[in-house]
Amino acid sequence: VQLVESGGGLMQAGDSLRLSCAASGITFPIYAMTWYRQAPGKQRELVATITSGGGSTTYADSVKGRFTISRDNAKNTMYLQMNSLKPEDTAVYYCNAKRQFLSANFEYWGQGTQVTVSS
């Protein structure tokens, strides 16, 4: 199983950026997908989640109205469109795939992509 994030970089406040997470080795359409982030010295936090079919999304309050999570099940890829970036969005962003089947949990993580926002 591989989850590969891409699209991170060094940005200025107010910029936009799109992250991608390409999945392989899993039946992507049946997994709920989530973006997490971890800033230096802080705990990993949930940024946004999208259900397996893409019909429902949830966001952290800190990114509501600025970030949009989406997925393309035909391409086995999840996205995070980040607009109006702020310095506090600086973090390593991680892709997570999760599925529960009966009593078993299946969960996978990507290696992360760095997003740095300067003021």
C-alpha positions as CSV (number, residue, x, y, z in Angstrom):
1,V,0.0,0.0,0.0
2,Q,1.3,3.4,-0.9
3,L,-0.1,6.9,-0.2
4,V,2.0,9.5,-1.9
5,E,1.4,13.2,-1.1
6,S,2.6,15.9,-3.5
7,G,2.2,19.6,-4.1
8,G,3.7,21.1,-1.0
9,G,6.0,24.1,-1.1
10,L,6.9,27.5,0.2
11,M,4.1,30.0,-0.2
12,Q,3.2,33.5,0.8
13,A,0.2,34.4,3.0
14,G,-2.9,34.7,0.8
15,D,-1.6,32.2,-1.8
16,S,-3.4,29.1,-3.0
17,L,-2.0,25.6,-3.2
18,R,-3.4,22.2,-4.1
19,L,-2.1,19.0,-2.5
20,S,-2.6,15.6,-4.0
21,C,-2.6,12.2,-2.5
22,A,-2.2,9.3,-4.9
23,A,-3.1,5.9,-3.5
24,S,-2.0,2.5,-4.7
25,G,-2.4,-1.0,-3.3
26,I,-5.9,-0.4,-1.9
27,T,-9.4,-0.3,-3.3
28,F,-9.5,3.4,-3.1
29,P,-13.2,4.0,-3.6
30,I,-14.1,2.2,-0.4
31,Y,-11.8,4.1,1.9
32,A,-12.7,7.3,3.8
33,M,-9.8,9.7,3.2
34,T,-8.5,12.4,5.5
35,W,-5.9,15.1,5.5
36,Y,-4.0,15.7,8.7
37,R,-1.3,18.2,9.5
38,Q,1.4,18.5,12.1
39,A,3.1,21.8,12.8
40,P,6.5,21.8,14.7
41,G,6.0,21.1,18.3
42,K,2.3,20.4,18.0
43,Q,0.2,17.3,17.8
44,R,-1.1,16.0,14.5
45,E,-4.5,17.5,13.8
46,L,-7.3,16.6,11.4
47,V,-7.8,19.1,8.6
48,A,-10.5,17.6,6.4
49,T,-12.2,14.3,5.8
50,I,-14.2,13.0,2.8
51,T,-16.3,9.8,2.8
52,S,-15.6,7.0,0.4
53,G,-18.2,8.1,-2.1
54,G,-17.3,11.7,-1.7
55,G,-20.8,12.7,-0.6
56,S,-19.8,14.1,2.7
57,T,-17.0,16.2,3.9
58,T,-15.9,17.7,7.3
59,Y,-13.4,20.4,8.1
60,A,-11.5,21.7,11.1
61,D,-12.9,25.1,12.1
62,S,-9.5,26.6,11.4
63,V,-9.8,25.8,7.6
64,K,-13.5,26.1,7.0
65,G,-14.2,28.3,4.0
66,R,-10.6,28.3,2.9
67,F,-9.8,24.6,2.2
68,T,-11.7,22.1,0.0
69,I,-11.2,18.4,0.1
70,S,-12.1,16.3,-2.9
71,R,-11.4,13.0,-4.5
72,D,-11.4,11.3,-7.9
73,N,-12.1,7.7,-7.4
74,A,-11.3,6.9,-11.0
75,K,-7.8,8.3,-10.5
76,N,-7.3,6.9,-6.9
77,T,-6.4,10.4,-5.9
78,M,-7.5,12.8,-3.1
79,Y,-6.9,16.5,-3.2
80,L,-6.8,19.4,-0.8
81,Q,-7.4,22.9,-2.3
82,M,-6.0,25.4,0.1
83,N,-6.9,29.1,-0.5
84,S,-6.1,32.2,1.5
85,L,-3.1,30.5,3.1
86,K,-2.0,31.8,6.5
87,P,1.3,31.3,8.3
88,E,-0.5,29.1,10.8
89,D,-1.2,26.7,8.0
90,T,2.5,25.8,8.0
91,A,2.9,22.1,8.7
92,V,3.6,18.7,7.3
93,Y,0.4,17.5,5.6
94,Y,-0.4,13.8,5.7
95,C,-2.8,11.7,3.8
96,N,-4.8,9.0,5.6
97,A,-6.9,6.2,4.3
98,K,-9.2,4.4,6.6
99,R,-11.8,1.6,6.4
100,Q,-13.6,-0.4,8.9
101,F,-14.9,-3.8,8.0
102,L,-16.7,-5.8,10.7
103,S,-14.3,-5.6,13.7
104,A,-11.2,-4.9,11.6
105,N,-9.7,-1.5,11.0
106,F,-7.6,-0.8,7.9
107,E,-5.6,2.4,8.1
108,Y,-2.7,3.7,6.1
109,W,-0.6,6.9,6.1
110,G,1.5,8.8,3.6
111,Q,4.9,10.2,4.3
112,G,3.8,13.8,4.3
113,T,4.4,16.9,2.3
114,Q,5.7,20.2,3.8
115,V,3.7,23.3,3.4
116,T,5.4,26.5,4.6
117,V,3.5,29.8,4.5
118,S,5.5,33.0,5.1
119,S,3.8,36.3,6.2
